[in-house]
Amino acid sequence: MKLKHFALVVTLAPMLAYGQSVQTFIIDPQPSGQSLEKTVDFFTSTTTPSVVMGTDNGIYLYTSSSGSLSGPWVMTTIDPAGNFYERSAALLFPGDTYPGVVASRSGQLVVYFNPTNWGGDPTQLWPAWVINPNAGCNDLHVADLDQDGLPDVVCSATSLYGTKSFIAFQNNPNDWEIVDDPFRIPGSPDSIGDGIAVLSIHGGPRINVVGATNSGVYWFKNPKLNGGNPRRDLWKGFFVGDGDPGATIGTGVFNPSRESIVVASYEETFANGLVWYEPHANPHTPWISHIVDSTYRDVHQINTGDFYGTPYFIVGEIEQACGTPEIEGDHPGLPCRVTMFLFGHGSFSPFLIYDQGTHNQSVVPYNGGLLVVGANHDVYGTLYPALQAWFISE
């Protein structure tokens, strides 16, 4: 078991805008390996969050020995080997108190069971089960898509490894049914690209799926809504708006009884940058497009939620290469931004969280505010690799 302690903490003066403030805490100033997958949740305590970080050489748990964000933070090993590319998420099984982790590991989808649930030691290695031996995910979400009371996992394609999207339906924690590439656009061979999200329509269950293809962004209707079987029937796609297979996608409830789609490209081919799409009364027709900020590029993950009654989404920009020549051309004259956008009166207002960018970022409600965790990996020689926590409050 790998055990490391980190006592370094940096707390910034609050940056005030629109009533929010942010504090920054350094969890690990120099993570070993490439910090790719990051998930924050209540893995070992019901009151103090902890962080799981997947790298190109293992996946690790960070817990605060003091019970506060000021640390010191202790790193222990969940799995000492494997390339954790590109996304992970907390997964709470029915009857458990503490979530496990579902993660892409070396081209497979794997779930790690949290030993805390049976009185085990979470600082020791966690037992695992391979959900899909043939593919991992560039993006993934946990949702009960067939409404049987068990969480399922929906996965995007991975352009790097040449795999297509799939759904992993859970029968029990050690039994999963894989349905490959179920999403279809009528009359088109297009498949979902690297981004994926789950979606409700006009206040219905959050069991539909959104993805971007070569012909734009589509939402795919869960066959269960028409009395079908989501494990057997194809999911029919409906056009939303412009996008490309490299687009990052998030969904959130921004208007009453309507869940809208936020799209940001990390490819220069999507010139509109950061856009949100709003459904008509008939969601099967093309949606209304709103440009939030066309200067945003290289966005790799979008998180959405509610902040003191106000809908928000958070983006981390410029991925892993903030401050390096490889990325500066995408973003001349602007900092690398981690930004919260708050929705009100029909539009979004930005609140800057951090000005050195991040790769994947994860968010959990904490102490009445939001705890965001992110880091840049160093594939391109990033200047700011620290695993950080940002606490946002009013």
N, C-alpha and C positions, 0 to 999 in steps of 0.2 A: 504494500500500500504506500502511495506517495503522500507525504504530509508536509505542507508548507504553511508558514505563518506570514501574514502581511500586516504590518502595523501602520504603514504610510497612509495618511488620510489627508485629502485636500478639500476644504470647505470654502466655496466661493461666496462672496457677497451676493445677495440676491440680485437677479436681473429683473427689474420691474417693468411689466408691460401688460396692460389689460387686467391688472390685479393679480397676476401670477408671480411667484418667486421660485427660484431653483437653487438647490444645493448640490454640489458635486462631491462624490466620495470615490476614492481610488481603492478598488478591491484588490487588484493585482497590477503593479506598475509595469511589469514585463512578463506577460504570459509566455510559457514555453510552447513553441510550435505556433501554428496559425490559428488564431481564435475565430473559428468559423461559425459554429452553432451556439447560440446563447439563449437560455430560458431562465426567467426569474419566477419563483412561486414559493409556496410555503411547504417545502419538501421535508423539513425536519422539525418544524415548530408551527403552531397555529397562529403565532403572534409576530414572529420575526422571519422575513423572507430569506431565502437562500438562492444561490445561482448555480446552474449547471452550464458548463462551457465545453463544447466539443471542439477538438482541434484536429490537425492532420496526424496526431499521434496520441490518441486516447480521448476520453471524456471524463470530466472532473467536477466535483462538487465543492462549492465555496460556502462556508457557514461563518457567521460572526460569533466569536467566542464570548463577546460581551452582551449579545442580544440586541445590539443597536447597529445602525449603519456605520458608525464610527469604527467598528471593528475592535480588535484585530480580526482579520479574516483568515480562516484556515482552509487550505485546499487539501482534499482527499480524493482518492481515485475510485471512480465508478467502473471504468474499463480501461486498462493501460495500453490498449492497442487499437488500431483501426483509424481510417480516415473519415472524419465526420463532416461530410459535405452533403447537403448545404443547410438543412433546417432541422430543428427539433422543437418539441412542444411538451408541455405538461399533460399527463393523461391520468385522470382519476377514475379508477375502476369502482363500480358500485360496491358499497360496503366498506371501502377504504377511507381512511382519514387523510392520508398523505399521498400526493400524486407520484406516479412514476414518470418516466420520460420515454417518449417515442422519438426516434432519431434516425436519420440516414447515416449509415455506417458502411464504408467500403462497398458502395454499390448495392446495398441491401437496406430494407426497412426493418428496424429492430426496436423492441420495447424493453425497457429496463424496469424491473419491479423494485419498488422502494422497500428496503428491509424494515424500516421504521414501523410499517403496518403490522408486523408480527413480532415486535419487540426485538428485532435484530439491530445490528450496528450499521448505520448508514455511512460510516467512515470506512467500512470494508467494501470489497467489490460487490456490485449489485448483480443478482441473477438476471439473465436476459432470455428473450425468445425472438427468433427471427420471424417476422410477420411475412415479409416478401423476400425470398432469396434471390430474386432476379432483377430487382430494381429498387433504387432509393428515390428521393424526391428533391427537386430544387426548392419547392415550396410545399407545405403541407398544412392541413387543418384537421382538428378533431371535432367531430359532430356525429350525432346519432341519425344517420341518413335514412335508415330503414325503420326508425321509430320503434325499435324493440327494447329500448331501455339500456342498450350497451353502446358505448362510444365507438365509432368507426373512424377511419383515417382516409382522407382524400388527398391524393398526391398529384402534383404537376409532373410534366415531363422534365427531363434533364438534357439540355442540349449538349452539355459537356460529355455525357456518357451515352447519348443516343437512345435513351429510353422514353417511352410514352407515359401519359398519365394513367392512373389507376385508382380504384377504390379498394381499400381493405375493410371488408365487413367482418365484425367480430361476432363469433359464436360463443367463445369464452376466452379468457386471457391467453390460453395456449392453443387456440383454434381460430384461424382467420380464413375467410374466403376472398381471394383476389379476383377482381373483375377488371380486366385490362381495357383501356381506351374506350370507355362506354359513351363518351360525349360525341354527338354527331350534329353537323350542320346540314340541313336538307340540301341535296344536290352538290355537296362539296366534300372533297377528301381531307380537308383541313383538320388538324388535331390541335389540342391545347398546347401552348408553349410552356415557358418556365414559370409563369405566375398562375396562381389559383386562389380562390376564396369561396366561402359559403355565403348564401344569400337568402333572405326572406323576401317575399313579394307582398307588398301592401299589408304587412303585419302578420303574415302567415308564418309557419314554422321555418326555421333557418336551416333548410335542408336542400336548397337548390345550389348550383355551382356556377361560378363565373370563371372564364378563362379568355386569354387572348390568342388569336390565331393569325395566320398570314392575311386573312381578310377582315380582321378587326376584332373587337371585343364582343363576346357573346355570353348570355346567361343560358344555362341548361336546366330545363324543367325536370324536377324529380318525378319519375313515372308514378310514384306513390300518390301524387296529387291528382292523378287521373285514374286511380284505382289499379295501377300497374304494379310491377315488381321491380324495385330499383336494382336488384341483383341480376335480373334477367333481361330487362327491357332497356333499349337505348334511350339515352337522355337527349331530347330534342333541343337544339340550340336556337336562340332568337337574338337577332342583331341588336347590339347596344350602341356602338359608336366606333370611332377610329382607335386603332392600337396596333401593336405588332407582337409577335411571339415572345419578344424579350421584355414586354411590359410587366411591371410589378403592379399588383392589384390588391386593394383593400376594400372592404364593405362596411358600412355603418349606417345607423338610423339617424338621418339628418333632418328629415321632415316628418310630421306626424303620420304614423302608419305606413311609412315608406322607407325602404332600405336602399340607399343609393350606393353607387360604385365609385371608388376613387382609383384613378389609374395614373401611374408615373412611369416613364420609360427610363431604363438605363442604357438605351441604345439611341444614338443620335438620329436614327431614322424617324422617330416619333417626335415631330417638331413642336407639338403643343405642350410638351413638358408635363406639368402636374395638372390633371383635369378631373373633374367629378361629373358623373352622369346621373341624371335624375329621371325616374320613370314617368311616363304618362299614365293616365287612368287605365289605359290599355298597355300593359308592360310588354306585349308581344310586338309592338311597333318600335322603331328606333327611338332611343332615349334622347333627352335634352342634354346638350353638352355645355359645361361651364369651365372656362379656363381659370384655374386658381393662380398659377404662376408659371409662365413659360420658360423661366430661367433654370428650373430644377432639372438636373440631369443625374444619371448614375444612381438613382434611388433603388435600393435593394430590398426593402421591407417596409410595409405600411401596417401600423396598428391603429385600431379605432376603439372608441369607448365613450364614457360619459364622465365629465369633470365638473363636479359641483352643479349638476343639472344641465351642463352645456355639452353637446356632442363635440367630439374632437377626432382628429387623426394625427398621427406622428410619423414623420418620415426621417430616415437617416440617409444622408446624401454623400456622394463621391466614394461610396463603398470603402474599399481597403486601401486606396491609394492617395489619400489626402496629402497634398504638399509635394507630390512627385510629378515629374515631367509627363508621365504617361497619361495623367488625368487632367493636368492644368489646362490643356487645350480644349477640353469639354466645358470649361468653367472659368473663362478669363475674367479677372478682376473681381471675383466673388469668393467669399470664404466657403469652406466645406461646412454644410449646415445640418444640424439635427434640429428639427423644427416641429413644434406643436401648432396645428391649425385649429382654431376654435370657431364653431359655426353659430351664426346669429344673424337674424334679419336677412336670410337668404344667401349669405356669403360667408367666406372664411377669413379670419384674421390671424396672422402669423405671430408666434411667440418663440423666439430663439432660445433653445435649450443649451446648445453647445456649438462652437464655431470651428471645430476641427474634424467634423464628420464622424461617421461610424459605418460599420458593415451591418450585419443583422443586429436588430435591437428587439428587446422584449419588454413588456409592460405588465405590471400587476397593481391593483389598488392597494394602498398601504397608508394607515394612519390618517384617513380622510383625504389623502392626496394620491399621487401616482408615483410609483417607483419604476424608472426606466433603466435598463442595463444594456450597454453596448460596448463594442471594441472594434478596432481595425486590425485585421490580420496583415502580415507583412510580405505577402507574395510580391508586391511591387515596391517594397522598401518603405512602407508608410512611416511617417515621422511620429505618429501618435498611437502606439499600440496598446495602451493601458486598458484593462478591463475596468469599466467605470459604472457607478450608479448615480443617476440623477433623480433627486426627489423634488417633485413639483407640488406646490401647495398654494393656497390663496393667502 
